[in-house]
């Protein structure tokens, strides 16, 4: 399966939807790309790109602040050892696009159910009868190693602060995380124990960023299933 000749080697580069990978030979890009992708993906990628180019117009102030902190602010983090120099940290574009898409659907489009989501169907072959659920569900599909745990930490922080700072927010400060097995649970627990991932990565903005006391206001408690009484 071919890769577009302009596809960058860096995972940090913002990708134009027109050069994205798709499951076919490169010669079929113009005629078959949209048909071979999952039905909502192509249209959503284009919508999110335009929204990004428009500086996240239409999102809540909390969402815009977080997106700018995560993806347009330079972050220098300490290395793993005491004498290591500071290194620049940057989220992968895959991680950025995942959060942007969630926030676009919630804040801007205000998707409530499957009927709203199907507005993005570019295949013309999906009907509401094919989807049994009536509740809202977003699925993020990412390759192994693309950083799903980091996306999870960003999504949790966004929901927390959105509920805290936006008066009309319908999100939550309490979140249930379910893993498919003990191995994944142990891996996620290692990252979230002591809320480590939220502060070792630049998840929580500095106090004073855009006028909010983010770190002081982030009062989250982690509960593990076996420890809950």
C-alpha positions in Angstrom: 0.0 0.0 0.0 1.6 3.2 -1.2 2.3 6.4 0.9 1.8 9.8 -0.7 5.1 11.2 -1.8 4.6 14.3 0.3 3.9 12.3 3.5 6.2 13.7 6.2 8.6 11.5 8.3 7.9 13.4 11.5 4.9 12.4 13.6 4.5 16.0 14.8 3.8 17.6 11.4 0.2 18.6 10.7 -1.1 16.4 8.0 -3.4 17.7 5.2 -6.3 15.3 4.7 -5.4 15.0 1.0 -2.2 13.2 1.7 -3.4 10.8 4.4 -2.8 7.1 4.2 -5.6 4.9 2.9 -5.9 1.1 2.3 -5.1 1.0 -1.5 -2.6 1.7 -4.1 -1.6 5.4 -4.5 -3.0 5.4 -8.0 -6.5 5.1 -6.6 -6.3 8.1 -4.4 -8.3 10.5 -6.6 -11.1 8.0 -7.4 -11.4 5.7 -4.4 -9.9 7.3 -1.2 -13.2 8.4 0.4 -14.9 5.2 -0.5 -12.2 3.0 1.2 -12.1 5.0 4.4 -14.5 4.5 7.3 -17.6 6.5 6.3 -17.2 9.4 8.8 -13.5 9.9 8.7 -12.8 11.8 5.5 -15.5 14.5 6.0 -14.6 14.9 9.7 -10.9 15.3 8.9 -11.7 18.1 6.4 -14.1 19.8 8.8 -11.5 19.7 11.7 -8.8 21.0 9.4 -10.8 24.0 8.4 -11.8 24.6 12.1 -8.1 24.4 13.1 -7.1 26.9 10.4 -9.8 29.2 11.7 -8.2 29.2 15.2 -10.9 26.9 16.7 -13.6 29.5 16.2 -16.9 28.5 17.9 -15.4 26.4 20.7 -15.7 27.4 24.4 -13.0 29.6 25.9 -11.9 26.7 28.1 -11.5 24.4 25.1 -9.6 27.0 23.1 -7.2 27.7 26.0 -6.5 24.0 26.4 -6.0 23.4 22.7 -3.5 26.3 22.5 -1.7 25.2 25.7 -1.3 21.6 24.4 -0.6 22.1 20.8 0.7 25.7 20.1 2.6 26.5 23.3 6.3 25.4 23.5 7.0 23.1 26.4 10.4 22.3 27.8 10.5 19.2 30.1 13.3 17.8 32.3 15.0 14.7 31.1 14.7 11.4 33.0 18.0 11.9 34.9 19.2 14.7 37.2 21.8 16.2 34.9 19.9 15.8 31.7 19.3 19.0 29.7 15.7 20.3 29.2 14.1 18.8 26.1 11.2 20.2 24.0 8.0 18.2 24.3 5.4 18.1 21.5 2.3 15.9 21.1 2.0 13.8 18.0 -0.3 15.1 15.3 -2.4 11.9 15.7 -2.9 12.8 19.4 -3.7 16.4 18.5 -6.2 15.5 15.8 -8.0 13.1 18.1 -8.6 15.8 20.8 -9.5 18.4 18.1 -12.1 16.0 16.7 -13.8 15.3 20.0 -13.9 19.0 20.9 -15.1 20.0 17.5 -18.0 17.5 17.7 -18.9 18.5 21.3 -18.3 22.2 21.4 -18.9 23.4 17.8 -21.3 20.9 16.2 -22.8 19.9 19.5 -23.5 16.3 18.4 -26.1 14.7 20.5 -26.8 11.3 18.9 -26.3 9.1 15.8 -28.5 11.3 13.7 -26.1 14.2 14.2 -23.0 12.1 13.5 -24.4 10.7 10.2 -24.3 14.2 8.8 -20.6 13.5 8.2 -21.1 10.3 6.2 -19.3 10.8 2.9 -20.2 7.3 1.6 -24.0 7.8 1.4 -24.4 4.2 2.4 -25.0 4.5 6.2 -28.4 4.7 7.7 -29.6 5.2 11.2 -31.1 1.7 11.2 -27.6 0.2 11.0 -26.7 1.7 14.4 -28.6 0.2 17.3 -27.3 2.6 20.0 -29.3 5.7 20.7 -26.6 7.2 23.0 -23.7 9.3 21.8 -20.5 7.4 21.3 -17.2 8.5 19.8 -14.5 6.0 18.8 -10.9 7.0 18.4 -8.9 4.5 16.4 -5.1 4.8 16.8 -2.2 2.6 15.9 -0.2 0.9 18.5 2.5 3.3 19.8 0.5 6.4 18.7 -0.1 7.4 22.3 -3.7 6.5 23.2 -2.9 6.9 26.9 -1.8 10.5 26.3 -5.0 11.1 24.4 -6.9 9.7 27.3 -5.2 12.0 29.8 -6.0 15.1 27.6 -9.6 14.1 27.2 -10.0 13.6 30.9 -8.5 17.0 31.7 -10.6 18.7 29.0 -13.8 17.2 30.4 -12.8 18.2 34.0 -12.0 21.8 33.2 -14.9 22.2 30.8 -17.3 21.2 33.6 -15.5 23.4 36.1 -15.2 26.6 34.0 -18.1 26.5 31.5 -21.5 27.3 33.2 -23.5 25.4 30.6 -21.2 22.4 30.3 -22.8 19.0 30.0 -19.5 17.2 30.6 -18.3 15.6 33.8 -15.6 15.9 36.4 -16.1 12.2 37.3 -14.8 9.8 34.7 -15.0 6.0 34.5 -12.1 4.3 32.6 -12.6 0.7 31.6 -9.7 -1.4 30.2 -10.0 -4.7 28.3 -7.7 -6.7 30.5 -5.4 -6.7 33.6 -2.3 -6.1 31.5 -3.7 -2.8 30.1 -5.1 -1.9 33.5 -1.6 -2.2 35.1 -0.1 -0.2 32.3 -2.6 2.6 32.6 -2.4 2.6 36.4 1.3 3.1 36.2 0.8 6.3 34.1 -2.1 7.6 36.2 -0.9 6.6 39.7 -0.4 9.7 41.7 -1.9 11.6 38.7 1.7 11.4 37.4 0.8 11.7 33.7 -1.1 15.0 34.2 2.0 16.8 35.6 4.9 15.0 33.9 3.3 15.8 30.6 2.1 19.3 29.9 -1.5 18.3 30.4 -2.4 20.9 33.0 -1.7 24.6 32.1 0.4 26.8 34.4 -1.6 28.8 36.9 -2.4 32.2 35.3 -2.6 30.8 31.7 -5.5 32.7 30.1 -6.5 33.9 33.6 -7.3 30.5 35.2 -5.7 28.8 38.2 -5.6 25.5 36.4 -3.2 23.6 38.7 -4.8 24.8 41.9 -8.2 23.9 40.5 -7.3 20.4 39.3 -8.5 18.3 42.3 -8.8 14.8 41.0 -8.8 11.6 43.0 -7.9 8.2 41.5 -9.9 5.1 42.5 -9.0 1.6 41.5 -11.8 -1.0 41.2 -10.4 -3.4 43.8 -9.9 -0.5 46.3 -13.4 1.0 46.0 -15.6 0.4 49.1 
